Amino acid sequence: MTMKILHMTPPEVQNGVYRYIFNHMPFIDQSRYQFSFLTKASDELKRTKEYKAYHFPIYSLSGAQRDGREAFENEIRGILGEGFDIIHLHTSAWRGFLIEEIAMEMNIPKVIVHSHSSGIDFENETERMKILRDHMHYKNLFSMKYATDVCACSKLAADWLFSDSIPREQIQILPNAVDVSRFRFDIKIRSKMRSELGIEDRIVLGNVGRYSFTKNQNFLIHCFTEAYKRNPKLYLIMIGQGENISSIRNLVDKLGMSQNIRCFGWMENIADFLQAMDVFCLPSKFEGLPISVIEAQAAGLRCLVSDAVTQEVDLTGLVKFLPLVTERWVDVIEKVTIDNYRERMDDFFDKAGYSMEASCKKLLKIYCSA
């Protein structure tokens, strides 16, 4: 008998939520656990390689709770009436929980709320503070009458989404696991990528993530530019999509660094790019638990990460946490060296419970529990 699972997901496809779900799909029997998606990004989702492989059902969400309760409620009731066993809501911040309320009222057997962040990813401070106020309002109103299960990618993400009224022992931490075999260090791929990019003799830093307020790429570019003045062997690769991509590229041009900083859009072969790098950088203002740093560690990469990111992300001892102070980052970046040898990380991931097998077992236990 097939269990029908509806994932409610964000409007941007190339982010950590989708990578979390997509990473699990090859390890979960889709004939027994059929994943469907409820999203505003249906067109973009249909262009992914995962959709081409699995052809999962997609339900396009046209409205939002804040646009009008009655129309939105009717839309949600129509979709949930398709007969789902589980609705898995992937959440970064509260703007209401009408979907959860409707799902519980309709007696969906499992209503899972899953926290993936620890802050508001919005550039404009006025808007960000308004959203934060809404988030705190709904956070304090949320209770277990709106969900059967609550989960988070980290303890930090749990504290962000759930108030003290939710017992901490009730919040299940679901690791942002990755398939380590996809990222294992391969000197041949490294040589090929560095040759194709024309950076064989450069010391390569990398960043993967949405070009956004949260990911703080402006800070990294300024720090890299100062470090480059001291060490002209340095090179920076950035990969992602997002609302700030044009302003980031303009900043690189303005600083005269276009020969030393490459700003790519989203690339499907992230694993290959990680092989080409010597160190991974993530100067985020906040995170839930960044999959990008997990993937970088799977490739055996040293990582420089903002100390605003949870310490839980360090599975291997390869992560160095730095405060968001320009001088500190410049000093460390200046001293980065070429890294042509990296050990396998399988044992670290197994021990930490971040193997895909362990992660899928934990997820399916939630899906199948009474």
C-alpha positions in Angstrom: 0.0 0.0 0.0 1.4 3.4 -1.0 1.7 6.2 1.6 0.9 9.6 0.1 3.1 12.4 1.4 2.6 16.0 0.5 5.6 18.3 1.0 4.8 22.0 1.4 7.8 23.8 0.1 9.2 27.3 -0.5 8.8 29.3 -3.8 12.6 29.1 -4.6 13.6 25.6 -5.8 17.4 25.7 -5.5 17.6 26.0 -1.7 18.2 23.7 1.3 14.7 22.5 1.7 14.5 21.0 -1.8 18.0 19.6 -1.4 17.0 17.9 1.8 14.0 16.3 0.1 15.8 15.5 -3.1 18.7 14.0 -1.3 16.4 11.5 0.4 14.4 10.5 -2.7 16.8 8.0 -4.2 17.0 6.1 -0.9 13.2 5.9 -0.3 11.0 3.5 -2.3 8.7 5.9 -4.2 6.3 3.0 -4.9 5.7 2.8 -1.1 6.2 6.4 -0.1 4.9 8.7 -2.9 6.2 12.3 -2.5 4.1 15.1 -3.8 4.8 18.8 -3.7 2.6 21.8 -2.7 4.4 25.0 -3.9 4.3 28.3 -5.7 7.3 27.1 -7.8 5.6 24.5 -9.9 7.0 25.6 -13.2 10.6 25.8 -11.9 10.1 22.4 -10.1 9.2 20.8 -13.3 12.5 21.8 -14.8 14.6 19.9 -12.2 16.3 16.7 -12.9 14.5 15.1 -10.0 11.1 15.8 -11.6 12.4 14.3 -14.8 13.5 11.2 -12.9 10.4 10.7 -10.6 7.6 12.7 -12.2 6.1 13.3 -8.8 2.7 15.1 -8.5 2.9 18.8 -8.1 0.1 21.0 -6.7 0.4 24.6 -7.5 -0.4 27.0 -4.7 -1.8 30.3 -6.0 -2.8 32.2 -2.8 -1.5 32.9 0.7 -3.2 33.2 4.0 -2.5 37.0 4.2 -4.2 37.5 0.8 -7.6 36.4 2.1 -8.6 33.6 4.4 -11.7 32.3 2.7 -10.2 31.8 -0.8 -7.0 30.4 0.6 -8.9 28.0 2.9 -10.9 26.7 0.0 -7.8 26.1 -2.1 -6.1 24.2 0.7 -9.2 22.1 1.5 -9.4 21.1 -2.2 -5.8 20.0 -2.3 -5.8 18.2 1.0 -9.0 16.4 -0.1 -6.9 14.4 -2.5 -6.4 11.9 0.3 -2.9 12.3 1.8 -1.6 10.3 4.7 1.0 12.9 5.6 1.5 16.6 5.1 5.1 17.6 5.7 5.4 21.4 6.1 8.9 22.8 5.6 9.0 26.1 7.4 11.5 29.0 7.8 9.4 31.5 9.7 5.9 31.8 10.8 3.3 33.9 8.9 0.4 31.9 10.1 -0.5 28.2 10.4 -3.9 28.0 8.7 -2.7 25.0 6.6 -1.8 23.1 9.7 -5.1 24.0 11.3 -7.1 22.8 8.3 -5.0 19.6 8.0 -5.6 18.7 11.7 -9.3 19.6 11.3 -9.5 17.3 8.2 -7.9 14.5 10.3 -4.8 14.1 8.1 -3.1 11.3 10.0 0.3 13.1 10.2 0.8 16.8 10.1 4.6 17.5 10.4 6.1 21.0 10.9 9.8 21.0 10.1 12.0 24.1 10.9 14.8 24.8 8.4 16.1 28.2 9.5 16.9 30.5 12.4 16.2 34.0 11.0 14.4 36.2 8.5 16.1 36.3 5.0 15.0 39.8 3.9 17.3 42.6 2.8 15.1 45.6 3.7 15.4 46.1 7.4 11.9 47.7 7.8 10.3 44.7 6.1 12.5 42.3 7.9 11.5 43.6 11.3 7.8 43.5 10.3 8.1 39.9 9.3 10.0 39.2 12.5 7.2 40.6 14.6 4.7 38.5 12.7 6.9 35.4 13.3 7.2 36.0 17.0 3.4 36.6 17.3 2.6 33.2 15.6 5.4 31.4 17.3 3.9 32.2 20.7 0.4 31.1 19.5 1.6 27.8 17.9 0.8 24.7 19.9 0.6 20.9 19.4 -3.0 21.2 18.5 -1.8 22.4 15.0 0.6 19.4 14.4 1.1 15.8 15.2 4.9 16.1 15.0 7.5 18.8 15.1 11.0 18.6 13.7 14.0 20.8 13.0 17.3 20.5 11.2 19.2 21.7 14.3 18.6 22.7 17.9 19.1 26.4 16.8 16.4 26.0 14.2 14.1 24.3 16.8 14.5 27.3 19.2 13.8 29.7 16.3 10.4 28.2 15.3 9.0 26.7 18.5 8.4 28.5 21.7 9.0 27.0 25.2 5.4 25.8 25.2 6.6 22.9 22.9 8.5 20.4 25.1 12.1 20.1 23.7 12.0 16.3 24.0 9.1 16.4 21.6 11.1 18.1 18.8 12.9 15.6 16.6 16.2 16.7 15.0 16.3 15.5 11.4 19.9 15.7 10.0 20.5 17.4 6.7 22.3 14.3 5.4 24.0 13.9 2.0 25.1 11.0 -0.1 28.8 11.0 0.8 29.7 8.9 -2.2 28.6 11.7 -4.6 31.1 14.1 -3.0 34.2 11.9 -2.2 37.4 13.6 -3.2 38.6 12.7 -6.7 41.9 14.1 -7.9 41.0 13.4 -11.5 37.8 15.5 -11.3 39.7 18.2 -9.4 42.3 18.4 -12.1 39.7 18.4 -14.9 37.6 21.1 -13.3 40.6 23.4 -12.5 41.9 23.0 -16.0 38.5 23.8 -17.6 38.2 26.9 -15.3 41.7 28.0 -16.0 42.7 28.0 -12.4 45.3 25.2 -12.2 47.8 27.3 -10.2 45.3 29.3 -8.1 44.3 28.9 -4.4 40.5 28.5 -4.8 37.9 29.6 -2.3 34.3 28.7 -2.9 30.8 29.7 -1.8 27.5 27.9 -2.6 24.2 29.4 -1.7 21.4 31.8 -2.6 22.6 35.3 -3.4 20.7 36.8 -0.5 20.8 38.8 2.7 21.3 35.7 4.8 24.3 34.3 2.9 26.1 37.6 3.1 28.2 37.3 0.0 29.0 41.0 0.0 31.0 40.5 3.1 32.9 37.6 1.6 33.7 39.6 -1.6 35.1 42.6 0.4 37.2 40.3 2.6 38.5 38.3 -0.3 39.4 41.5 -2.2 41.5 42.7 0.7 43.2 39.3 1.1 43.9 39.2 -2.6 46.0 42.3 -2.3 48.3 40.4 0.0 48.1 37.1 -1.9 47.4 37.4 -5.6 47.3 33.6 -6.0 43.8 33.6 -4.5 40.6 32.9 -6.6 37.0 32.9 -5.5 34.1 30.8 -7.1 30.5 31.6 -6.1 27.5 29.5 -7.1 23.8 30.1 -6.6 20.7 32.0 -7.6 18.6 34.6 -5.8 17.5 38.2 -5.7 21.0 39.7 -5.1 22.9 38.0 -8.0 23.0 41.2 -10.2 24.1 43.4 -7.3 26.8 40.9 -6.4 28.1 40.8 -9.9 28.1 44.6 -10.1 30.1 44.7 -6.8 32.7 42.4 -8.3 33.0 44.6 -11.4 33.1 47.8 -9.3 36.0 46.4 -7.2 37.9 45.4 -10.4 37.9 41.7 -9.4 36.1 40.1 -12.3 39.4 38.2 -13.3 39.6 36.8 -9.8 36.0 36.2 -8.7 33.5 34.2 -10.7 29.8 34.5 -9.9 28.0 31.5 -11.4 24.3 31.0 -11.5 23.0 27.7 -10.1 25.0 24.7 -11.4 23.8 21.0 -11.2 27.4 19.7 -10.8 28.1 21.2 -7.4 30.0 18.1 -6.4 32.5 18.7 -9.2 33.0 22.3 -8.2 33.7 21.3 -4.6 36.6 19.1 -5.9 38.1 22.2 -7.5 38.1 24.3 -4.3 40.7 24.4 -1.6 38.5 25.9 1.1 34.7 26.5 1.4 33.4 29.8 2.9 30.0 30.6 4.4 29.8 34.0 6.2 26.1 33.7 6.8 24.2 36.1 9.1 22.2 33.0 10.3 21.3 29.5 9.3 19.3 26.5 10.4 21.9 24.0 9.5 23.5 24.6 6.0 23.5 21.6 3.7 26.2 23.4 1.7 28.7 23.0 4.6 27.7 19.3 5.0 28.4 18.8 1.3 31.7 20.6 1.5 32.8 18.4 4.4 31.7 15.3 2.5 34.2 16.4 -0.2 36.9 16.7 2.6 37.0 20.5 2.2 38.2 22.8 5.0 35.4 25.3 5.8 35.4 28.9 7.1 32.0 29.5 8.6 30.4 32.4 10.4 30.1 31.9 14.2 26.4 32.8 13.8 26.0 29.3 12.3 25.3 26.4 14.8 28.3 24.4 15.9 26.2 21.3 15.1 27.3 21.7 11.5 30.9 20.6 12.3 30.8 16.8 11.7 34.4 16.3 10.8 36.6 18.8 12.6 37.1 20.6 9.2 35.0 23.6 10.2 36.6 26.8 11.5 34.1 29.3 13.0 34.9 33.0 12.6 33.1 36.1 13.9 31.8 38.4 11.1 34.8 40.8 11.6 36.5 41.8 8.3 40.0 41.7 9.7 39.6 38.2 11.0 38.4 36.8 7.7 41.0 38.7 5.7 43.8 37.3 7.9 42.6 33.7 7.5 41.8 33.9 3.8 45.2 35.3 3.1 46.9 32.2 4.6 44.8 29.6 2.7 46.9 27.0 0.8 46.3 24.6 -2.0 44.8 21.3 -0.8 45.5 18.4 -3.2 44.8 15.7 -0.7 41.7 15.0 1.3 40.7 11.9 3.3 37.4 10.1 3.0 34.7 11.3 5.3 32.4 8.3 5.4 33.2 7.3 9.0 32.6 10.8 10.3 29.2 10.9 8.6 28.2 7.5 9.8 29.2 8.3 13.4 27.3 11.6 13.3 24.2 10.0 11.9 24.5 12.0 8.7 24.7 9.1 6.3 21.6 8.9 4.0 20.8 5.5 5.3 20.6 6.7 8.9 18.7 9.9 7.9 16.1 8.0 5.9 15.6 5.5 8.7 14.8 8.4 11.1 12.5 10.1 8.6 10.5 7.0 7.8 10.2 6.2 11.5 8.3 9.5 11.9 6.2 8.8 8.8 5.2 5.4 10.0 4.8 6.0 13.7 1.3 5.9 15.2 
